[in-house]
Amino acid sequence: MANVTKVPFLDLVTPHQELQEELLEVVKKAFSNAGFIGGPMVADFERSFAAFCHTRCCVGVNSGTDALRFAFMAAGVASGDIIVTVPHTFIATTEAISQAGGQIAFVDIDEQTYTMDPEKLREYLETECDFDSQDRKLIERASKHRVAGIVPVHLYGQTADMDPILEIAQKYNLFVIEDACQAHGAEYFSKKENTWKRAGSMGKAAAFSFYPGKNLGACGEGGAITTNDEAMAQRMRMIRDHGQAQKYYHDIEGYNGRLDSIQAGWLSVKLAHLGSWNDSRRALAHRYHSSLAEANPAVVIPKEAAWTKGVYHLYVVRVADRAGLQTYLSEAGIATGIHYPIPLHLQKAYQHLNYNKGDFPVTERVAAEILSLPMYPQMTNEQAQVVAKNVKEFVGARVS
């Protein structure tokens, strides 16, 4: 066993210490004008983040869950409409579907990227649904409900394979809402358009979370929706603010889902550093790649598909004895995580969907083997070497 060296899973202290003066200036500004909800700081952040994502509009909201829920509502999800997503994601993805009145349908993931498998999506739509070409409606045969949309999840900082997903959506008249809550700044190369596109710019809309541990994290809760649809953006602004078209004039019922101005100001400060932080994550990931290559095939390292530039929100490896490795690393003072141990289709919350073990074999196999290693921009080369060394020791690989 290696000497105990403390390597945290995540460092949320150092970046805030480094940016302390700028962050406190935001608070002073809010104190001076009492603009705590909405206002110029929120509008400024929305403009900046929309530009960062290469979209026309950004709507700041209270959380990534609100971002997804409001996007579904603004996209016109009706009661009982089916939204297709993956079982390998955080439950917020599916909570938002249910809370918007939709029903959940799962398709399996690709074993190398851990994102939605376009062929499994195609298979579900072609074998379990019927398409009325005249009405342009897709109906799930078993439930008789309309299939309305698709939610690809850009997981661990890597985008889903969007070209085929968007092509399938267009064929069947479905909307696509990107779950980009872990993909701030990730890019996808569209062969169809022969250009790199930012996560959040490809679907009808996209949801982002600014939970503190994200690549762009608030100092509390926060989220945003990006879109190129001005009318949809305006509807989401109403939904987040009690359905108000103007103060005390409520065109619809909405929610209290606003982004407060101090969080928006802090996010603006951090957004200026996001590019360099993402570069640091990529550099760290490549150091891990190089160090852990010697442990192949006992340790499966993340595969970055040719069509993506990942931002490594998480660095996730696969090992047969996940529990043993996690314990070994913990005893060496190295913190780890599991994202996510139980697929959503096997969660108690979704027993009513009547999925069974074995329905999504790739997701189930991956969920039993994945382990997230420490990953954050301020992580040192020495810390990364300690992590890799201990992983290799556990699996009996040569330690360099």
TAMO-V921526 format. One line per field, one symbol per residue. psi: psi as a letter, one per 40 degrees, with the letter a starting at -180 (. if undefined). A space follows every 50 residues. Layout:
# TAMO-V921526
psi->???
This chain:
# TAMO-V921526
psi->hiihhhhidiheddddddedddddddddddddefgdhaaddddddddddd ddefidihhhadidddddddddddefhihehhhhaiegiiedddddddee eiihhiiiihddeeihhddddddddddeihhhddefhhhhddeeihhdih ghhgieehiigddddddddddefiihhhgfeefheiihhhddefihiihe edadiihiifideidhiifaiiiihiiehddddddddddeffehdihehh dihaigfihiddddddddddddeddddddddddddddddddedeehedhh iihhideigiefdihhihidgddddddddddefhiiihgidhideeiddf deefiihedgdddddddeeihhihhidehiddddddddddddddefihh.
